[in-house]
């Protein structure tokens, strides 16, 4: 039976992992055994932080919407309540871009008119 040499394939596998660990510090970037562990851990962080990023952006949008609404003496919580009462389906991201790019005054006037009409 002939001898099988596997050095080429293991080298290829090692290089693939080490290439993905480019930018890591210390031995994590150039020693296969350690870089493999670091790569697996980085995937765990990636999975976790993609969810945290969504959470953080929602917080940021809410803070910015509140900032723009305070110029018109309206609280964020009241504003959201009125929007839900009027069945305006719009998410926080879209509201933030409305505040940032366009004048929020028109939407606030519309909500105020509807609120007074209901009372």
N, C-alpha and C positions, 0 to 999 in steps of 0.2 A: 504494500500500500504506500502511495506517495505521501510526502509530508506537505501539510498545509501551513503556509505562513500568513499570519493575519495582521502584521504590522501596519500595512497600508490602510486597512479599514479602521483599525483603532486610532491611528494617527488622524485620519479624516474626521472621525467622531469627536476626538479631543479638540481638534482645531475649530470645529463647528461650535462647541460649547465656549471655548476661549474667545472666539470672535464675538459671541453674544455678550460676553462679560467685559467688553472694551469700555474703558472709562471707570471701572471699579478700582479701588485703591489697594495697595499692598499686594499680597500673594493672590488675592481674589481674582486678579486680572490675568495671571500667567501660570498658575499651578492648577492642573486639571482637577484634582480631587477637591480642592478648596473652591475653585471657580464653579464646579458643578453644584455644590451646596449653595453657593451664593446665587447662582442662576435660579435654582428651585425656590429659594427664599424670595428672590425678586419677583417671581411670578405670583407668589402669595400676596406680596405687597401690591402688585399691580391689580389683582382681583379685588382686594379690599379697597384700594384708593379710587378705583373707578366709581364705586358706590359713594364713597365719601365726597368725591368731586361734585357729584350731582347734588348732594346735600348742601355743600358749601356754596355752590352757585345759587341755589334757591334762597339761601340766607342772604346772599349778596343782593339778589334782585329785590327781595322784600325790604331790605335796608334802604336801597336806592329809591324804590317807589315811595316809601314813607318820607324820604327826604324831599322828593318833588311835591308830594301832597301837602307837606307842612307849609309850603309857600302859600297855599290857598286855605290854610287853617282847617285842614281836614286830617283826621287820624286814619292811619292805614286800616285798622280793624273795622272802623265804620264804613270806610270806602268799600272794602271787600264785602261787607254785609249788604250794602246797597246794590252792589253789582250782582250778588246772588239773588236778591229779592227781585231784581229786574230781569232775571234769567239771561244775563250777558255771560256767555261762556268764553272766557279768555284766561289763558294761563299767566303765571307770574313773569315768565320770560317775555311774552308779547307785551304785557303791561309795561315792563321796564323799558323796552325799546320804544313803545309809544311815548313814554315820559321823556326819554332821552332825545329822540329824533324830532318828535312833533310836540305841539303845544297841548298840554294835558287839560287846558282850560275848557275846551269844547266838551270833552267827556264829562268833566266835573259839572259844567252847566247843565248838560243833558240829565245827569243823575239828580241834580238838585231840583230841576223842573218836575221830573217824574216823582220824586219823593214828596214834593209839595202837592202834587195832583192826587196822590194816594191819600194824603191826610185830610 
